[in-house]
Each structure stands twice: as structure tokens, then as C-alpha cells.
Amino acid sequence: MRRVVLRIDMLMDRYGLNQGEFAEKVGIRPAAISQLSRNHVVRISIDHLERIVNTFEIDDIREIIEIENIR
């Protein structure tokens, strides 16, 4: 079985941001960023993904989304 993982934590580390700073920069509620960074979401809105990729100039979605094998 596999699961999709959003790598918000990697972006925060790369840019030296905490969750609050990341939320402010992207324009998403801090509670939503907390859930996204812990992968405690069933779905993510395209709007949120677009805000993240536009803010951090992500050219390849694979930079922030991974597929993990789980057992």
C-alpha cells in the first residue's frame, strides 16, 4: 500500500520558517499548515497547493509531494 505525503516540513526547513511564518507567507491559516505539515489531512485544496508553489516558486510538484510505501 502507498500513501501521498506533502513535504511542508522540508520547505519550512529549507527557508528557515516555523509554521506561523510559513502560514503568513503563504496566506493559509496556521491550523491548516499544522495539519498539512503533519499529513493529518484527507484532502488538500488546489488553492492551497497553488499558494505554496507560487510563493516558493516550485517548478516540479515532486519537490513537495512524495509517494511512500507503507506496510
C-alpha positions in Angstrom: 0.0 0.0 0.0 1.1 3.6 -0.6 0.3 7.0 0.7 0.8 10.5 -0.6 2.9 12.7 1.7 3.1 16.5 1.5 6.6 17.8 2.4 5.7 21.1 4.0 8.3 20.3 6.7 11.0 20.2 4.1 10.0 23.6 2.7 10.0 25.1 6.2 13.4 23.7 6.9 14.8 25.0 3.6 13.6 28.5 4.2 14.1 28.6 7.9 10.4 29.2 8.7 8.3 28.0 11.6 4.7 27.0 11.0 3.4 30.5 11.8 5.8 32.2 9.5 5.1 29.7 6.7 1.3 30.3 7.2 1.7 34.1 7.0 4.0 33.9 3.9 1.7 31.6 2.0 -1.6 33.1 3.3 -3.1 29.9 4.8 -4.4 29.6 8.3 -1.8 28.4 10.8 -4.1 25.5 11.9 -4.2 24.3 8.3 -0.4 24.5 7.9 -0.1 22.4 11.1 -2.4 19.7 9.7 -0.6 19.8 6.4 2.8 19.5 7.9 1.8 16.5 10.0 0.0 15.0 7.0 -3.3 14.9 9.0 -5.5 15.8 6.1 -7.5 13.6 3.8 -7.5 16.1 1.0 -5.8 19.3 0.2 -7.3 22.1 -1.9 -5.8 23.1 -5.2 -5.9 26.7 -3.9 -3.6 25.7 -1.0 -1.2 23.9 -3.4 -1.2 26.8 -5.8 -0.4 29.3 -3.0 2.5 27.1 -1.8 4.0 26.5 -5.3 3.6 30.2 -6.3 5.1 31.5 -3.0 8.1 29.3 -3.1 8.4 29.2 -7.0 8.1 25.4 -7.1 8.5 24.2 -10.7 8.1 20.5 -10.1 5.4 19.2 -7.8 7.6 16.3 -6.8 9.6 18.8 -4.7 6.8 18.9 -2.2 4.7 15.7 -2.8 6.1 12.2 -2.3 4.6 8.7 -2.5 5.7 6.4 0.4 5.3 2.7 0.7 3.6 1.7 3.9 3.1 -1.8 5.3 
